[in-house]
Amino acid sequence: MNKENATKLWKLIQATGDELVGKLLDHPNHPKGRNPYAHVALEVKNNFGMTYKDIPDEKYNEVIVFLEKLKINPE
């Protein structure tokens, strides 16, 4: 992904994490609470098979749609 798109995408990932603060289910592996920003980054990586910086520019809009869906159903 080019630098401009990666920067925009990172801001969207952070905004998605902001929206998920306090909304993730408790998990025994995270006794102090879950990190919504790490959760979003991991979900992007799991869904696309690579980090957000490595996703091709052609999939930029697909990532945006995925982030919107993640806000609605974070688990």
Biopython code that builds the backbone (N, CA, C, O; Angstrom):
import numpy as np
from Bio.PDB.StructureBuilder import StructureBuilder

atoms = [
    (1, "MET", "N", (0.856, -1.168, 0.000)),
    (1, "MET", "CA", (0.000, 0.000, 0.000)),
    (1, "MET", "C", (0.899, 1.226, 0.000)),
    (1, "MET", "O", (1.924, 1.255, 0.680)),
    (2, "ASN", "N", (0.505, 2.242, -0.770)),
    (2, "ASN", "CA", (1.321, 3.450, -0.790)),
    (2, "ASN", "C", (1.212, 4.178, 0.543)),
    (2, "ASN", "O", (0.290, 3.944, 1.325)),
    (3, "LYS", "N", (2.170, 5.063, 0.783)),
    (3, "LYS", "CA", (2.273, 5.707, 2.092)),
    (3, "LYS", "C", (1.025, 6.523, 2.446)),
    (3, "LYS", "O", (0.576, 6.506, 3.592)),
    (4, "GLU", "N", (0.469, 7.232, 1.470)),
    (4, "GLU", "CA", (-0.722, 8.053, 1.724)),
    (4, "GLU", "C", (-1.900, 7.196, 2.168)),
    (4, "GLU", "O", (-2.561, 7.516, 3.156)),
    (5, "ASN", "N", (-2.167, 6.112, 1.449)),
    (5, "ASN", "CA", (-3.275, 5.223, 1.811)),
    (5, "ASN", "C", (-3.021, 4.534, 3.150)),
    (5, "ASN", "O", (-3.946, 4.357, 3.944)),
    (6, "ALA", "N", (-1.766, 4.142, 3.403)),
    (6, "ALA", "CA", (-1.438, 3.490, 4.668)),
    (6, "ALA", "C", (-1.688, 4.440, 5.838)),
    (6, "ALA", "O", (-2.182, 4.024, 6.886)),
    (7, "THR", "N", (-1.348, 5.707, 5.657)),
    (7, "THR", "CA", (-1.576, 6.703, 6.712)),
    (7, "THR", "C", (-3.067, 6.893, 6.970)),
    (7, "THR", "O", (-3.499, 6.942, 8.122)),
    (8, "LYS", "N", (-3.847, 7.000, 5.904)),
    (8, "LYS", "CA", (-5.295, 7.152, 6.050)),
    (8, "LYS", "C", (-5.900, 5.929, 6.733)),
    (8, "LYS", "O", (-6.760, 6.047, 7.606)),
    (9, "LEU", "N", (-5.434, 4.759, 6.320)),
    (9, "LEU", "CA", (-5.954, 3.520, 6.874)),
    (9, "LEU", "C", (-5.606, 3.402, 8.355)),
    (9, "LEU", "O", (-6.429, 2.949, 9.151)),
    (10, "TRP", "N", (-4.398, 3.804, 8.728)),
    (10, "TRP", "CA", (-4.013, 3.741, 10.133)),
    (10, "TRP", "C", (-4.918, 4.634, 10.982)),
    (10, "TRP", "O", (-5.302, 4.252, 12.087)),
    (11, "LYS", "N", (-5.260, 5.812, 10.476)),
    (11, "LYS", "CA", (-6.165, 6.709, 11.200)),
    (11, "LYS", "C", (-7.545, 6.075, 11.356)),
    (11, "LYS", "O", (-8.186, 6.226, 12.396)),
    (12, "LEU", "N", (-8.001, 5.369, 10.328)),
    (12, "LEU", "CA", (-9.289, 4.680, 10.411)),
    (12, "LEU", "C", (-9.239, 3.513, 11.395)),
    (12, "LEU", "O", (-10.212, 3.248, 12.100)),
    (13, "ILE", "N", (-8.109, 2.821, 11.440)),
    (13, "ILE", "CA", (-7.934, 1.723, 12.388)),
    (13, "ILE", "C", (-7.983, 2.274, 13.807)),
    (13, "ILE", "O", (-8.612, 1.683, 14.685)),
    (14, "GLN", "N", (-7.320, 3.408, 14.033)),
    (14, "GLN", "CA", (-7.342, 4.028, 15.354)),
    (14, "GLN", "C", (-8.757, 4.488, 15.723)),
    (14, "GLN", "O", (-9.189, 4.310, 16.862)),
    (15, "ALA", "N", (-9.464, 5.070, 14.779)),
    (15, "ALA", "CA", (-10.831, 5.528, 15.034)),
    (15, "ALA", "C", (-11.740, 4.342, 15.349)),
    (15, "ALA", "O", (-12.620, 4.441, 16.204)),
    (16, "THR", "N", (-11.530, 3.226, 14.661)),
    (16, "THR", "CA", (-12.310, 2.026, 14.941)),
    (16, "THR", "C", (-12.005, 1.529, 16.350)),
    (16, "THR", "O", (-12.914, 1.143, 17.086)),
    (17, "GLY", "N", (-10.734, 1.539, 16.725)),
    (17, "GLY", "CA", (-10.352, 1.163, 18.083)),
    (17, "GLY", "C", (-11.001, 2.076, 19.111)),
    (17, "GLY", "O", (-11.455, 1.613, 20.158)),
    (18, "ASP", "N", (-11.047, 3.389, 18.813)),
    (18, "ASP", "CA", (-11.701, 4.347, 19.712)),
    (18, "ASP", "C", (-13.156, 3.952, 19.957)),
    (18, "ASP", "O", (-13.646, 4.024, 21.084)),
    (19, "GLU", "N", (-13.831, 3.541, 18.905)),
    (19, "GLU", "CA", (-15.248, 3.183, 19.017)),
    (19, "GLU", "C", (-15.464, 1.875, 19.780)),
    (19, "GLU", "O", (-16.547, 1.631, 20.310)),
    (20, "LEU", "N", (-14.431, 1.041, 19.831)),
    (20, "LEU", "CA", (-14.578, -0.264, 20.490)),
    (20, "LEU", "C", (-14.131, -0.255, 21.949)),
    (20, "LEU", "O", (-14.230, -1.276, 22.629)),
    (21, "VAL", "N", (-13.644, 0.878, 22.434)),
    (21, "VAL", "CA", (-13.222, 0.957, 23.835)),
    (21, "VAL", "C", (-14.405, 0.586, 24.729)),
    (21, "VAL", "O", (-15.479, 1.181, 24.648)),
    (22, "GLY", "N", (-14.176, -0.410, 25.579)),
    (22, "GLY", "CA", (-15.208, -0.854, 26.502)),
    (22, "GLY", "C", (-16.275, -1.748, 25.907)),
    (22, "GLY", "O", (-17.203, -2.141, 26.613)),
    (23, "LYS", "N", (-16.173, -2.083, 24.630)),
    (23, "LYS", "CA", (-17.207, -2.901, 23.978)),
    (23, "LYS", "C", (-16.776, -4.347, 23.737)),
    (23, "LYS", "O", (-17.607, -5.188, 23.393)),
    (24, "LEU", "N", (-15.486, -4.645, 23.915)),
    (24, "LEU", "CA", (-15.018, -6.008, 23.676)),
    (24, "LEU", "C", (-15.349, -6.879, 24.884)),
    (24, "LEU", "O", (-15.274, -6.430, 26.028)),
    (25, "LEU", "N", (-15.709, -8.115, 24.617)),
    (25, "LEU", "CA", (-16.033, -9.049, 25.683)),
    (25, "LEU", "C", (-14.797, -9.347, 26.527)),
    (25, "LEU", "O", (-13.675, -9.338, 26.023)),
    (26, "ASP", "N", (-15.011, -9.609, 27.803)),
    (26, "ASP", "CA", (-13.908, -9.998, 28.679)),
    (26, "ASP", "C", (-13.327, -11.323, 28.211)),
    (26, "ASP", "O", (-14.018, -12.150, 27.617)),
    (27, "HIS", "N", (-12.031, -11.507, 28.493)),
    (27, "HIS", "CA", (-11.361, -12.728, 28.110)),
    (27, "HIS", "C", (-10.366, -13.086, 29.207)),
    (27, "HIS", "O", (-9.669, -12.206, 29.712)),
    (28, "PRO", "N", (-10.286, -14.369, 29.588)),
    (28, "PRO", "CA", (-9.389, -14.753, 30.685)),
    (28, "PRO", "C", (-7.907, -14.454, 30.404)),
    (28, "PRO", "O", (-7.132, -14.284, 31.344)),
    (29, "ASN", "N", (-7.512, -14.389, 29.155)),
    (29, "ASN", "CA", (-6.120, -14.082, 28.820)),
    (29, "ASN", "C", (-5.800, -12.597, 28.974)),
    (29, "ASN", "O", (-4.640, -12.196, 28.878)),
    (30, "HIS", "N", (-6.823, -11.787, 29.210)),
    (30, "HIS", "CA", (-6.651, -10.333, 29.324)),
    (30, "HIS", "C", (-7.321, -9.837, 30.611)),
    (30, "HIS", "O", (-8.359, -9.178, 30.552)),
    (31, "PRO", "N", (-6.731, -10.151, 31.772)),
    (31, "PRO", "CA", (-7.379, -9.797, 33.038)),
    (31, "PRO", "C", (-7.517, -8.292, 33.262)),
    (31, "PRO", "O", (-8.379, -7.865, 34.030)),
    (32, "LYS", "N", (-6.695, -7.488, 32.615)),
    (32, "LYS", "CA", (-6.783, -6.032, 32.778)),
    (32, "LYS", "C", (-7.640, -5.390, 31.698)),
    (32, "LYS", "O", (-7.721, -4.166, 31.606)),
    (33, "GLY", "N", (-8.271, -6.211, 30.891)),
    (33, "GLY", "CA", (-9.100, -5.697, 29.796)),
    (33, "GLY", "C", (-8.407, -5.855, 28.462)),
    (33, "GLY", "O", (-7.184, -5.972, 28.382)),
    (34, "ARG", "N", (-9.203, -5.857, 27.429)),
    (34, "ARG", "CA", (-8.670, -6.056, 26.080)),
    (34, "ARG", "C", (-8.339, -4.725, 25.429)),
    (34, "ARG", "O", (-8.994, -3.713, 25.678)),
    (35, "ASN", "N", (-7.320, -4.741, 24.598)),
    (35, "ASN", "CA", (-6.871, -3.561, 23.885)),
    (35, "ASN", "C", (-7.614, -3.495, 22.543)),
    (35, "ASN", "O", (-7.345, -4.305, 21.656)),
    (36, "PRO", "N", (-8.538, -2.548, 22.382)),
    (36, "PRO", "CA", (-9.325, -2.507, 21.152)),
    (36, "PRO", "C", (-8.489, -2.168, 19.918)),
    (36, "PRO", "O", (-8.837, -2.580, 18.812)),
    (37, "TYR", "N", (-7.410, -1.435, 20.085)),
    (37, "TYR", "CA", (-6.563, -1.063, 18.944)),
    (37, "TYR", "C", (-5.805, -2.281, 18.427)),
    (37, "TYR", "O", (-5.697, -2.488, 17.219)),
    (38, "ALA", "N", (-5.283, -3.081, 19.347)),
    (38, "ALA", "CA", (-4.610, -4.317, 18.956)),
    (38, "ALA", "C", (-5.608, -5.288, 18.334)),
    (38, "ALA", "O", (-5.286, -6.006, 17.388)),
    (39, "HIS", "N", (-6.822, -5.300, 18.879)),
    (39, "HIS", "CA", (-7.865, -6.177, 18.343)),
    (39, "HIS", "C", (-8.168, -5.827, 16.886)),
    (39, "HIS", "O", (-8.261, -6.715, 16.039)),
    (40, "VAL", "N", (-8.320, -4.542, 16.599)),
    (40, "VAL", "CA", (-8.628, -4.115, 15.230)),
    (40, "VAL", "C", (-7.484, -4.487, 14.292)),
    (40, "VAL", "O", (-7.715, -5.044, 13.218)),
    (41, "ALA", "N", (-6.252, -4.180, 14.696)),
    (41, "ALA", "CA", (-5.097, -4.500, 13.841)),
    (41, "ALA", "C", (-5.002, -6.007, 13.591)),
    (41, "ALA", "O", (-4.710, -6.437, 12.476)),
    (42, "LEU", "N", (-5.248, -6.798, 14.624)),
    (42, "LEU", "CA", (-5.183, -8.253, 14.468)),
    (42, "LEU", "C", (-6.303, -8.767, 13.569)),
    (42, "LEU", "O", (-6.082, -9.660, 12.752)),
    (43, "GLU", "N", (-7.493, -8.213, 13.715)),
    (43, "GLU", "CA", (-8.611, -8.627, 12.857)),
    (43, "GLU", "C", (-8.331, -8.301, 11.392)),
    (43, "GLU", "O", (-8.649, -9.094, 10.506)),
    (44, "VAL", "N", (-7.738, -7.139, 11.137)),
    (44, "VAL", "CA", (-7.378, -6.779, 9.754)),
    (44, "VAL", "C", (-6.362, -7.788, 9.228)),
    (44, "VAL", "O", (-6.493, -8.293, 8.113)),
    (45, "LYS", "N", (-5.348, -8.076, 10.042)),
    (45, "LYS", "CA", (-4.314, -9.030, 9.621)),
    (45, "LYS", "C", (-4.902, -10.420, 9.384)),
    (45, "LYS", "O", (-4.558, -11.083, 8.406)),
    (46, "ASN", "N", (-5.783, -10.857, 10.275)),
    (46, "ASN", "CA", (-6.391, -12.176, 10.117)),
    (46, "ASN", "C", (-7.288, -12.242, 8.884)),
    (46, "ASN", "O", (-7.296, -13.245, 8.170)),
    (47, "ASN", "N", (-8.037, -11.180, 8.638)),
    (47, "ASN", "CA", (-8.976, -11.178, 7.520)),
    (47, "ASN", "C", (-8.265, -11.071, 6.170)),
    (47, "ASN", "O", (-8.661, -11.729, 5.208)),
    (48, "PHE", "N", (-7.232, -10.259, 6.096)),
    (48, "PHE", "CA", (-6.565, -10.023, 4.814)),
    (48, "PHE", "C", (-5.266, -10.806, 4.654)),
    (48, "PHE", "O", (-4.659, -10.796, 3.583)),
    (49, "GLY", "N", (-4.842, -11.482, 5.714)),
    (49, "GLY", "CA", (-3.646, -12.312, 5.623)),
    (49, "GLY", "C", (-2.345, -11.538, 5.624)),
    (49, "GLY", "O", (-1.294, -12.091, 5.300)),
    (50, "MET", "N", (-2.402, -10.252, 5.987)),
    (50, "MET", "CA", (-1.205, -9.413, 6.021)),
    (50, "MET", "C", (-1.503, -8.158, 6.823)),
    (50, "MET", "O", (-2.664, -7.845, 7.088)),
    (51, "THR", "N", (-0.461, -7.445, 7.206)),
    (51, "THR", "CA", (-0.669, -6.207, 7.942)),
    (51, "THR", "C", (-1.282, -5.156, 7.019)),
    (51, "THR", "O", (-1.229, -5.281, 5.796)),
    (52, "TYR", "N", (-1.859, -4.129, 7.617)),
    (52, "TYR", "CA", (-2.541, -3.106, 6.816)),
    (52, "TYR", "C", (-1.595, -2.439, 5.827)),
    (52, "TYR", "O", (-2.031, -2.025, 4.753)),
    (53, "LYS", "N", (-0.311, -2.325, 6.160)),
    (53, "LYS", "CA", (0.653, -1.685, 5.247)),
    (53, "LYS", "C", (0.940, -2.548, 4.025)),
    (53, "LYS", "O", (1.321, -2.037, 2.972)),
    (54, "ASP", "N", (0.755, -3.855, 4.169)),
    (54, "ASP", "CA", (1.074, -4.781, 3.077)),
    (54, "ASP", "C", (-0.112, -5.076, 2.164)),
    (54, "ASP", "O", (0.048, -5.721, 1.128)),
    (55, "ILE", "N", (-1.296, -4.611, 2.541)),
    (55, "ILE", "CA", (-2.488, -4.844, 1.718)),
    (55, "ILE", "C", (-2.366, -4.009, 0.444)),
    (55, "ILE", "O", (-1.990, -2.839, 0.517)),
    (56, "PRO", "N", (-2.673, -4.577, -0.711)),
    (56, "PRO", "CA", (-2.580, -3.817, -1.958)),
    (56, "PRO", "C", (-3.555, -2.633, -1.981)),
    (56, "PRO", "O", (-4.634, -2.691, -1.391)),
    (57, "ASP", "N", (-3.159, -1.571, -2.664)),
    (57, "ASP", "CA", (-3.995, -0.379, -2.778)),
    (57, "ASP", "C", (-5.375, -0.699, -3.346)),
    (57, "ASP", "O", (-6.352, -0.026, -3.014)),
    (58, "GLU", "N", (-5.463, -1.702, -4.183)),
    (58, "GLU", "CA", (-6.744, -2.063, -4.796)),
    (58, "GLU", "C", (-7.766, -2.517, -3.763)),
    (58, "GLU", "O", (-8.969, -2.484, -4.025)),
    (59, "LYS", "N", (-7.300, -2.939, -2.595)),
    (59, "LYS", "CA", (-8.211, -3.433, -1.553)),
    (59, "LYS", "C", (-8.501, -2.374, -0.490)),
    (59, "LYS", "O", (-9.120, -2.681, 0.529)),
    (60, "TYR", "N", (-8.070, -1.154, -0.706)),
    (60, "TYR", "CA", (-8.256, -0.073, 0.270)),
    (60, "TYR", "C", (-9.720, 0.057, 0.679)),
    (60, "TYR", "O", (-10.025, 0.072, 1.871)),
    (61, "ASN", "N", (-10.625, 0.149, -0.288)),
    (61, "ASN", "CA", (-12.054, 0.297, 0.024)),
    (61, "ASN", "C", (-12.612, -0.935, 0.731)),
    (61, "ASN", "O", (-13.501, -0.826, 1.576)),
    (62, "GLU", "N", (-12.090, -2.095, 0.385)),
    (62, "GLU", "CA", (-12.529, -3.335, 1.035)),
    (62, "GLU", "C", (-12.158, -3.307, 2.527)),
    (62, "GLU", "O", (-12.921, -3.778, 3.371)),
    (63, "VAL", "N", (-10.993, -2.755, 2.837)),
    (63, "VAL", "CA", (-10.575, -2.644, 4.236)),
    (63, "VAL", "C", (-11.488, -1.670, 4.982)),
    (63, "VAL", "O", (-11.854, -1.918, 6.131)),
    (64, "ILE", "N", (-11.851, -0.579, 4.339)),
    (64, "ILE", "CA", (-12.748, 0.400, 4.955)),
    (64, "ILE", "C", (-14.092, -0.249, 5.287)),
    (64, "ILE", "O", (-14.628, -0.043, 6.376)),
    (65, "VAL", "N", (-14.630, -1.021, 4.365)),
    (65, "VAL", "CA", (-15.898, -1.723, 4.599)),
    (65, "VAL", "C", (-15.729, -2.711, 5.755)),
    (65, "VAL", "O", (-16.610, -2.828, 6.606)),
    (66, "PHE", "N", (-14.610, -3.414, 5.784)),
    (66, "PHE", "CA", (-14.348, -4.359, 6.863)),
    (66, "PHE", "C", (-14.315, -3.650, 8.218)),
    (66, "PHE", "O", (-14.867, -4.159, 9.194)),
    (67, "LEU", "N", (-13.679, -2.487, 8.287)),
    (67, "LEU", "CA", (-13.608, -1.735, 9.540)),
    (67, "LEU", "C", (-14.990, -1.284, 9.992)),
    (67, "LEU", "O", (-15.285, -1.296, 11.187)),
    (68, "GLU", "N", (-15.826, -0.892, 9.063)),
    (68, "GLU", "CA", (-17.193, -0.502, 9.422)),
    (68, "GLU", "C", (-17.974, -1.676, 9.995)),
    (68, "GLU", "O", (-18.723, -1.520, 10.959)),
    (69, "LYS", "N", (-17.798, -2.846, 9.400)),
    (69, "LYS", "CA", (-18.462, -4.053, 9.908)),
    (69, "LYS", "C", (-17.921, -4.423, 11.276)),
    (69, "LYS", "O", (-18.663, -4.909, 12.129)),
    (70, "LEU", "N", (-16.632, -4.197, 11.491)),
    (70, "LEU", "CA", (-16.008, -4.533, 12.768)),
    (70, "LEU", "C", (-16.567, -3.652, 13.894)),
    (70, "LEU", "O", (-16.678, -4.099, 15.035)),
    (71, "LYS", "N", (-16.911, -2.424, 13.576)),
    (71, "LYS", "CA", (-17.523, -1.522, 14.578)),
    (71, "LYS", "C", (-18.852, -2.098, 15.054)),
    (71, "LYS", "O", (-19.194, -1.987, 16.231)),
    (72, "ILE", "N", (-19.594, -2.709, 14.146)),
    (72, "ILE", "CA", (-20.914, -3.253, 14.471)),
    (72, "ILE", "C", (-20.790, -4.598, 15.188)),
    (72, "ILE", "O", (-21.512, -4.873, 16.146)),
    (73, "ASN", "N", (-19.873, -5.422, 14.716)),
    (73, "ASN", "CA", (-19.692, -6.761, 15.288)),
    (73, "ASN", "C", (-18.208, -6.995, 15.562)),
    (73, "ASN", "O", (-17.518, -7.597, 14.739)),
    (74, "PRO", "N", (-17.706, -6.526, 16.711)),
    (74, "PRO", "CA", (-16.283, -6.588, 16.974)),
    (74, "PRO", "C", (-15.713, -7.965, 17.284)),
    (74, "PRO", "O", (-14.496, -8.142, 17.244)),
    (75, "GLU", "N", (-16.538, -8.921, 17.586)),
    (75, "GLU", "CA", (-16.014, -10.238, 17.977)),
    (75, "GLU", "C", (-15.844, -11.137, 16.814)),
    (75, "GLU", "O", (-15.413, -12.279, 16.975)),
]
sb = StructureBuilder()
sb.init_structure("model")
sb.init_model(0)
sb.init_chain("A")
sb.init_seg("    ")
for serial, (resi, resn, name, xyz) in enumerate(atoms, 1):
    if name == "N":
        sb.init_residue(resn, " ", resi, " ")
    sb.init_atom(name, np.array(xyz, "f"), 0.0, 1.0, " ", f" {name:<3s}", serial, name[0])
structure = sb.get_structure()
